[in-house]
Amino acid sequence: MGKLNLTTNRENDTLTVQAVGRIDTGNYIEFEKAINAEIDGVKNIVLDFEKLDYISSSGLRVLISLHKMLLSEDGKLTVRHPTTMVREVFDVTGFTEMINIEN
């Protein structure tokens, strides 16, 4: 289990979350709770993964859930600056086709 540090910033209907470390089976609930605590009135979520070293299938399930919820409200999930490792996970799992990724 890895360490995860999260920083959230909300501006109007956009929530930006910077994740540093790892999102894995030991802390994905912390990741999910941090976002859910800020989600009321949010239409867009930006996940800054520039310093995220790893994301597990548990973390990917959180992203799928967020993506579906935002789509139902005409919102958007964006991942910014994924590391090479995280980008490879997205490519292999098909997330690259599903969510908006900004390098």
N, C-alpha and C positions, 0 to 999 in steps of 0.2 A: 504494500500500500504506500502510495506516495503522498507528498505534501501538495496542498493546493491553497493558493492565495487568490482571493477574488476582490476586485474593486468594481463597484457599480456607480454609474452616473446617469441620472435621468434628466432629459431635456424635453419638455413638452410630452409628446407621445412616443419618444424613442428612449429605450434603455440600452446603455452601453455597458458591457461587462468585460473587464479585462481578467483573463485567467492566466495565472503563473504557476507552473509546476506540472502536475498530472491530474487528469480526471480518470479515476479508476473505480473498481468495485467497492473500494473502501471509503470513497468520498463523493461519489456521484450524487448522493442524496443532499449533501451540503451544497453542491452546485445547483441542484434543482430548487432547493429551498431558498437560496439567495435570490434566484430569479423570480420565483413565485411570490416572494415578499414584496417585490417592486412592480408586479405585473399589472395591477389595476390601472386601466386607462392606457396601457401601452399597446401601440399598433405595430411598432418596429423594434426588433432586438438586434443589436450589433454585438457580436462576440469577437473580441480582440484576442486572437490566439497566437500572437507574435512570440510569446514566451511560454507557450504550452508545449511540453515535451512529449505528451502521450495522451491519447483518449481511448478508453476501452469501449466495448460494446454497450456497457451500462451508460456511459456518457453519450454514446450515439443514440440510444433510446430516448434520452432527455431531449436531444436535438430534434428527433422525429416528432416527439410530442409537441414541442414548441412550434415547429414548422407547421404542423397540422392546425394547431390552435390559431396561429397568426393568419394562416390562409383563410380560415373560416371567418375572420374579421377583416379581410382585405388588407392584411398587414404583410410584413416580410421579415424573414430571418436572414441575416447576413453574417458571414464569418470573414473577418479581416486578418490578413497577414498570417495564415497558418504556417507553422514550421514545416520543414520538409517531411518529417515523420508523420505529422498529423495530416498533411496533404496526401501522402501515400495511403493512409487509412481511408480518407475520403474517396480517393480514386478507386481503390479496390472494392469498397462497399457500395459504390454508386452514388454517394452523397454529392459528388461533384455535379451530377446531373440534376439533383433534387433541390439543392439550396444555393443561394447566391454566395459566391466566394470571391473576395477581392484580395489580390496580392498586394 
